[in-house]
């Protein structure tokens, strides 16, 4: 067993081969698909001013109150490691003026939350996300959800479900909160401690509490949309109808609210049975974030890569499927061949070919074992005789056949 001295911090992980090959697939296919939709990559700092998250996510959210890595630097500035991707993205876009008001960007980044590690949840975790800024538009919301489902399909994930609801406008939310608080007041003593606090700070969070007693009480409440304007209800209906026309199935969930204060109108979550009780692999929604004088509206989503990987493995998708295969291996018989193969390897790699070789004098048998472990398609064998003649023995690792050919021919077939 490895010594604790060499283990990563609890809730944080080293990502290495062969697992890293699955990460490569996820990132490459995401970049490919986002490009098809006109999104450009954005990389923001991992460290931001604490106020960025307080003002956008909300002071009363669990993320801000319980989960952020927040601290003061030597200059007394309040800073935080980013717990999610949207706030920093909007901070960046707000600084781009009018250009940032209608932008499509994506990120693939680590996030940090100081919470108790559990299945599929890490203190350093990674998200793939997109942000599409612009005025509220149900068609933009539908397209964003369709993009997210298409990305899951591109990764090979099957069996996920999309749940959708509406938070309404900011004005709707005030009316919803006032009515819910009044209806819940008689049940205050039966709610969990968190929900008793939420009653005064953020009553919408009571609706999606996972405590069984709180869930039973929430089930007796009217739907949130019953307190919304007809325009807000029609907005959600248009999103759902548009998705249906696009062939994307969603389930309306009256109790879905999501945990961040910046959401307005459409919110959604994607779940997968492989994750057990904590089954959300992704979520998203329309938002309105004011970091300066002007609020920036938009829609976006984020997907936890670690949770996606757990779900992919349940679908039979493994890292080994994406490990590098093929390529060449150079076998050197003697010091002269070793020196010559160093130059040959450089030429082959310069052509973009995967090429390996042993950099110390080893037996033929040992070098062939290494070639086999590397999954080489062909082995190029050179000794003093081959160097003198300007030839090489080329061995096919699949059928075992081999032939001697000139070095120019070797370079052509490689």
C-alpha positions as CSV (number, residue, x, y, z in Angstrom):
1,X,0.0,0.0,0.0
2,X,1.3,3.5,-0.9
3,X,2.6,5.6,1.9
4,X,0.3,8.6,3.0
5,X,3.3,10.8,2.2
6,X,2.7,10.2,-1.5
7,X,-1.1,10.4,-1.6
8,X,-3.0,13.5,-2.8
9,X,-5.0,15.5,-0.3
10,X,-8.4,14.0,0.6
11,X,-11.0,14.8,-2.0
12,X,-8.4,15.5,-4.6
13,X,-6.9,13.1,-7.1
14,X,-4.0,12.5,-9.4
15,X,-5.2,11.7,-13.0
16,X,-2.8,9.4,-14.8
17,X,-2.7,6.7,-17.5
18,X,-4.8,4.8,-18.4
19,X,-7.6,6.9,-16.9
20,X,-6.3,10.1,-18.5
21,X,-7.1,8.7,-22.0
22,X,-10.8,8.8,-21.1
23,X,-10.3,12.4,-20.1
24,X,-8.7,13.2,-23.4
25,X,-11.7,11.7,-25.3
26,X,-14.1,13.8,-23.2
27,X,-12.2,17.0,-23.7
28,X,-11.5,16.5,-27.4
29,X,-15.1,15.6,-28.3
30,X,-16.4,18.5,-26.3
31,X,-14.2,21.0,-28.1
32,X,-15.2,19.5,-31.4
33,X,-19.0,19.8,-30.7
34,X,-18.7,23.2,-29.2
35,X,-17.0,24.4,-32.3
36,X,-19.9,23.2,-34.4
37,X,-22.3,25.4,-32.3
38,X,-20.0,28.5,-32.6
39,X,-18.5,28.4,-29.0
40,X,-15.0,29.6,-28.3
41,X,-12.8,28.4,-25.4
42,X,-12.2,30.7,-22.4
43,X,-9.8,30.0,-19.6
44,X,-10.3,32.2,-16.5
45,X,-8.1,32.1,-13.3
46,X,-8.8,29.5,-10.6
47,X,-8.5,32.4,-8.0
48,X,-11.0,35.2,-8.0
49,X,-12.2,38.0,-5.7
50,X,-14.6,36.6,-3.1
51,X,-17.1,39.3,-4.0
52,X,-17.5,37.8,-7.5
53,X,-19.1,34.7,-6.1
54,X,-21.0,36.4,-3.3
55,X,-22.7,38.9,-5.7
56,X,-23.5,36.4,-8.4
57,X,-24.2,33.0,-6.7
58,X,-25.8,34.7,-3.6
59,X,-24.8,35.2,0.0
60,X,-27.4,32.7,1.3
61,X,-26.5,29.8,-0.9
62,X,-24.8,26.6,0.5
63,X,-21.9,27.1,-1.9
64,X,-21.0,30.5,-0.4
65,X,-21.9,29.8,3.2
66,X,-20.5,26.2,3.5
67,X,-18.4,25.1,0.6
68,X,-16.0,27.8,-0.7
69,X,-12.3,27.8,-0.1
70,X,-12.1,31.5,0.9
71,X,-9.2,33.4,2.5
72,X,-7.3,36.7,2.8
73,X,-4.0,37.2,1.0
74,X,-1.1,39.1,2.5
75,X,-2.6,42.3,1.3
76,X,-5.8,41.7,3.1
77,X,-7.8,41.0,-0.1
78,X,-10.7,38.5,0.2
79,X,-10.2,35.8,-2.4
80,X,-11.7,32.4,-3.2
81,X,-10.9,29.4,-5.4
82,X,-13.7,29.2,-7.9
83,X,-16.5,26.8,-6.8
84,X,-18.2,27.0,-10.3
85,X,-17.5,28.4,-13.7
86,X,-20.3,30.9,-14.5
87,X,-19.4,33.8,-12.2
88,X,-15.8,34.1,-13.4
89,X,-16.9,33.8,-17.0
90,X,-19.4,36.6,-16.6
91,X,-16.8,38.7,-14.8
92,X,-14.6,38.3,-17.9
93,X,-17.4,39.0,-20.4
94,X,-18.6,42.1,-18.5
95,X,-15.2,43.5,-19.0
96,X,-15.5,43.1,-22.8
97,X,-18.4,45.6,-23.0
98,X,-20.8,45.2,-25.8
99,X,-18.9,42.2,-27.2
100,X,-19.5,40.3,-24.0
101,X,-23.3,40.9,-24.2
102,X,-23.6,38.4,-27.1
103,X,-20.9,35.8,-26.6
104,X,-20.6,32.0,-26.8
105,X,-17.8,30.6,-24.7
106,X,-17.0,27.3,-23.2
107,X,-14.6,26.2,-20.4
108,X,-13.0,22.9,-19.3
109,X,-11.6,23.7,-15.8
110,X,-11.0,22.5,-12.3
111,X,-13.4,23.8,-9.6
112,X,-13.0,23.7,-5.8
113,X,-15.5,23.1,-3.0
114,X,-14.6,22.4,0.6
115,X,-17.3,19.8,1.2
116,X,-17.3,16.3,2.6
117,X,-16.0,13.9,-0.1
118,X,-18.6,11.4,-1.3
119,X,-19.3,9.2,-4.3
120,X,-18.6,11.2,-7.4
121,X,-17.9,14.4,-5.5
122,X,-14.4,15.8,-5.0
123,X,-13.0,18.9,-3.3
124,X,-11.1,19.5,-6.6
125,X,-13.4,18.5,-9.4
126,X,-13.6,19.4,-13.1
127,X,-16.4,20.8,-15.2
128,X,-17.1,21.2,-18.9
129,X,-19.4,24.2,-19.3
130,X,-20.8,26.7,-21.8
131,X,-22.2,30.2,-21.5
132,X,-24.4,31.8,-24.2
133,X,-25.0,35.5,-23.2
134,X,-28.0,37.4,-24.7
135,X,-31.5,38.5,-23.9
136,X,-34.0,35.8,-22.6
137,X,-35.1,33.6,-25.5
138,X,-36.8,30.2,-25.0
139,X,-35.2,28.9,-28.3
140,X,-31.7,29.7,-27.0
141,X,-32.5,27.7,-23.8
142,X,-33.8,24.8,-25.8
143,X,-30.7,24.8,-28.1
144,X,-28.5,24.8,-25.0
145,X,-30.2,21.7,-23.5
146,X,-30.1,20.0,-26.9
147,X,-26.3,20.7,-27.1
148,X,-25.8,19.2,-23.7
149,X,-27.7,16.0,-24.6
150,X,-25.8,15.8,-27.9
151,X,-22.5,16.0,-26.0
152,X,-23.5,13.2,-23.7
153,X,-24.3,11.1,-26.8
154,X,-20.9,12.0,-28.3
155,X,-19.2,10.7,-25.2
156,X,-21.2,7.4,-25.4
157,X,-23.5,8.0,-22.4
158,X,-26.9,6.4,-22.6
159,X,-29.7,6.2,-20.0
160,X,-29.6,9.8,-18.7
161,X,-32.8,11.8,-17.9
162,X,-33.4,15.6,-18.3
163,X,-35.6,17.3,-15.7
164,X,-36.8,20.8,-16.3
165,X,-38.6,23.6,-14.5
166,X,-38.9,27.4,-14.4
167,X,-37.8,29.9,-11.7
168,X,-39.7,32.7,-13.5
169,X,-38.5,36.2,-13.6
170,X,-37.0,38.1,-10.6
171,X,-40.5,39.7,-10.1
172,X,-42.1,36.2,-10.2
173,X,-39.6,34.9,-7.7
174,X,-40.5,37.6,-5.1
175,X,-44.2,36.6,-5.4
176,X,-43.3,32.9,-5.2
177,X,-41.1,33.4,-2.2
178,X,-43.7,35.5,-0.3
179,X,-46.4,32.9,-1.0
180,X,-44.3,29.9,-0.1
181,X,-43.1,31.5,3.1
182,X,-46.7,32.2,4.1
183,X,-47.7,28.6,3.3
184,X,-44.7,27.0,5.0
185,X,-44.9,29.1,8.1
186,X,-47.2,26.7,9.9
187,X,-44.8,23.8,9.1
188,X,-41.6,25.7,10.2
189,X,-41.1,23.5,13.3
190,X,-41.3,20.3,11.2
191,X,-38.6,21.4,8.7
192,X,-34.9,20.4,9.0
193,X,-32.5,22.9,10.5
194,X,-31.2,24.0,7.1
195,X,-34.8,24.6,5.8
196,X,-35.7,26.6,8.9
197,X,-32.8,28.9,8.0
198,X,-33.8,28.9,4.3
199,X,-37.3,30.0,5.2
200,X,-35.9,33.5,5.9
201,X,-32.9,33.5,3.6
202,X,-33.9,31.6,0.5
203,X,-37.2,29.9,0.8
204,X,-37.1,28.4,-2.8
205,X,-34.4,26.0,-1.5
206,X,-36.9,24.4,0.8
207,X,-38.7,22.9,-2.2
208,X,-35.8,20.8,-3.3
209,X,-34.5,19.7,0.1
210,X,-33.6,16.0,0.1
211,X,-34.8,15.5,3.8
212,X,-37.8,13.1,3.7
213,X,-40.0,15.2,6.0
214,X,-39.2,18.4,4.0
215,X,-40.0,16.6,0.8
216,X,-43.4,15.5,2.1
217,X,-44.2,19.1,3.1
218,X,-43.0,20.4,-0.2
219,X,-45.3,18.0,-2.0
220,X,-48.4,19.7,-0.4
221,X,-47.5,23.1,-1.9
222,X,-48.8,24.5,-5.1
223,X,-46.5,24.5,-8.1
224,X,-44.2,27.5,-8.4
225,X,-45.5,28.2,-11.8
226,X,-49.0,28.9,-10.4
227,X,-47.5,32.1,-8.9
228,X,-45.9,33.2,-12.2
229,X,-47.2,35.5,-14.9
230,X,-48.7,33.8,-17.9
231,X,-45.8,35.1,-20.0
232,X,-43.3,33.2,-17.8
233,X,-45.4,30.0,-18.0
234,X,-45.6,30.4,-21.8
235,X,-41.8,30.8,-21.8
236,X,-41.3,27.4,-20.2
237,X,-43.9,25.8,-22.4
238,X,-42.1,27.1,-25.5
239,X,-38.8,25.6,-24.3
240,X,-40.4,22.2,-23.7
241,X,-42.3,22.2,-27.0
242,X,-39.2,23.3,-29.0
243,X,-37.2,20.4,-27.4
244,X,-39.9,18.0,-28.4
245,X,-39.7,19.2,-32.0
246,X,-35.9,18.6,-31.8
247,X,-36.4,15.1,-30.6
248,X,-35.1,15.8,-27.0
249,X,-37.2,14.2,-24.2
250,X,-37.5,16.1,-21.0
251,X,-39.5,15.6,-17.8
252,X,-41.2,18.6,-16.0
253,X,-40.2,18.6,-12.3
254,X,-42.2,21.1,-10.3
255,X,-39.7,20.9,-7.4
256,X,-36.5,21.6,-9.3
257,X,-35.1,25.0,-8.3
258,X,-31.2,24.6,-8.5
259,X,-29.1,26.1,-5.7
260,X,-27.8,29.4,-7.1
261,X,-29.5,32.7,-6.8
262,X,-28.7,34.0,-10.3
263,X,-31.2,31.7,-12.1
264,X,-34.3,33.0,-13.9
265,X,-36.7,31.2,-16.2
266,X,-35.5,27.8,-17.3
267,X,-33.5,25.5,-15.0
268,X,-32.7,21.8,-15.6
269,X,-30.7,18.9,-14.3
270,X,-29.5,15.7,-16.0
271,X,-29.4,12.6,-13.9
272,X,-28.0,9.0,-14.3
273,X,-28.9,5.9,-12.3
274,X,-25.2,4.8,-12.0
275,X,-24.6,7.6,-9.4
276,X,-27.0,6.3,-6.8
277,X,-28.8,8.8,-4.5
278,X,-26.6,11.7,-5.6
279,X,-27.5,11.1,-9.2
280,X,-27.0,14.5,-10.9
281,X,-24.3,14.6,-13.5
282,X,-25.1,18.0,-14.9
283,X,-27.3,21.0,-14.6
284,X,-27.9,24.4,-16.2
285,X,-30.3,27.2,-16.6
286,X,-31.0,30.8,-17.7
287,X,-29.5,33.4,-15.5
288,X,-29.1,37.2,-14.9
289,X,-25.9,38.3,-13.2
290,X,-25.1,41.9,-12.2
291,X,-21.4,42.4,-11.4
292,X,-21.4,46.1,-12.4
293,X,-24.0,48.6,-13.3
294,X,-25.5,46.4,-16.1
295,X,-26.8,42.9,-15.6
296,X,-25.7,40.3,-18.1
297,X,-28.3,37.7,-19.1
298,X,-27.5,34.4,-20.5
299,X,-28.0,30.6,-20.5
300,X,-25.5,27.8,-19.9
301,X,-24.7,24.5,-18.3
302,X,-21.9,22.7,-16.5
303,X,-21.1,19.0,-16.3
304,X,-18.9,17.3,-13.7
305,X,-16.3,15.3,-15.6
306,X,-15.7,12.9,-12.7
307,X,-19.4,12.1,-12.4
308,X,-19.7,11.7,-16.2
309,X,-16.8,9.2,-16.1
310,X,-18.6,7.1,-13.4
311,X,-21.7,7.1,-15.6
312,X,-19.7,6.2,-18.7
313,X,-18.1,3.3,-17.0
314,X,-21.6,2.0,-16.1
315,X,-22.4,2.1,-19.8
316,X,-19.3,0.0,-20.6
317,X,-17.1,2.9,-21.8
318,X,-13.6,2.4,-20.5
319,X,-10.3,4.3,-20.6
320,X,-8.6,1.4,-22.4
321,X,-10.7,2.0,-25.5
322,X,-8.9,5.3,-26.0
323,X,-5.4,4.4,-25.1
324,X,-2.9,5.1,-27.9
325,X,-2.3,2.1,-30.1
326,X,-0.2,1.3,-33.1
327,X,2.9,3.1,-34.1
328,X,6.5,1.9,-34.4
329,X,9.2,0.6,-32.1
330,X,12.9,0.7,-33.0
331,X,15.1,-2.2,-31.8
332,X,18.8,-1.5,-31.7
333,X,21.4,-4.3,-31.7
334,X,24.6,-2.7,-30.6
335,X,25.9,0.8,-29.8
336,X,26.2,1.8,-33.5
337,X,22.6,0.9,-34.2
338,X,21.5,2.7,-31.0
339,X,23.1,5.9,-32.1
340,X,21.6,5.6,-35.7
341,X,18.2,4.8,-34.3
342,X,18.2,8.0,-32.3
343,X,18.4,9.9,-35.5
344,X,15.8,7.7,-37.2
345,X,13.4,8.1,-34.3
346,X,13.7,11.9,-34.6
347,X,12.9,11.7,-38.3
348,X,9.8,9.5,-37.7
349,X,8.5,11.6,-34.9
350,X,9.0,14.7,-37.1
351,X,6.6,13.1,-39.5
352,X,4.0,13.0,-36.7
353,X,4.4,9.2,-36.1
354,X,4.2,7.5,-32.7
355,X,7.7,5.9,-32.3
356,X,9.4,4.4,-29.3
357,X,12.8,2.8,-28.5
358,X,14.9,1.7,-25.7
359,X,17.6,4.3,-24.8
360,X,20.0,1.8,-23.2
361,X,21.7,-1.3,-24.5
362,X,19.3,-4.2,-23.9
363,X,18.8,-7.7,-25.3
364,X,16.7,-8.3,-28.3
365,X,14.1,-10.2,-26.2
366,X,13.8,-7.3,-23.7
367,X,13.3,-4.8,-26.5
368,X,10.6,-6.9,-28.2
369,X,8.8,-7.2,-24.9
370,X,8.8,-3.4,-24.5
371,X,7.5,-3.0,-28.1
372,X,4.7,-5.5,-27.3
373,X,3.7,-3.6,-24.1
374,X,3.7,-0.3,-26.1
375,X,1.2,-1.8,-28.6
376,X,3.5,-1.2,-31.5
377,X,2.2,-2.1,-34.9
378,X,5.6,-2.6,-36.5
379,X,9.1,-3.1,-35.2
380,X,12.1,-1.8,-37.1
381,X,15.2,-3.9,-36.2
382,X,18.7,-2.6,-37.0
383,X,22.1,-4.0,-36.1
384,X,25.7,-3.5,-37.5
385,X,24.9,-5.4,-40.7
386,X,21.7,-3.4,-41.4
387,X,23.5,-0.1,-40.7
388,X,26.3,-1.0,-43.1
389,X,23.8,-2.0,-45.9
390,X,21.4,0.9,-45.2
391,X,18.6,-1.5,-44.5
392,X,16.3,-2.6,-41.7
393,X,14.3,-5.6,-40.7
394,X,10.6,-4.6,-40.5
395,X,8.5,-7.0,-38.3
396,X,4.6,-6.9,-38.4
397,X,3.6,-7.5,-34.7
398,X,0.1,-8.8,-35.7
399,X,1.0,-11.6,-38.0
400,X,4.7,-12.1,-37.1
401,X,5.9,-11.7,-40.7
402,X,9.1,-9.7,-41.3
403,X,11.1,-8.5,-44.3
404,X,14.4,-6.6,-45.0
405,X,14.0,-3.3,-46.9
406,X,16.0,-0.3,-47.6
407,X,15.9,2.6,-45.2
408,X,14.2,4.9,-47.8
409,X,11.4,2.3,-48.1
410,X,11.1,2.1,-44.3
411,X,10.6,5.9,-44.2
412,X,8.0,5.7,-46.9
413,X,5.9,2.9,-45.4
414,X,6.1,4.4,-41.9
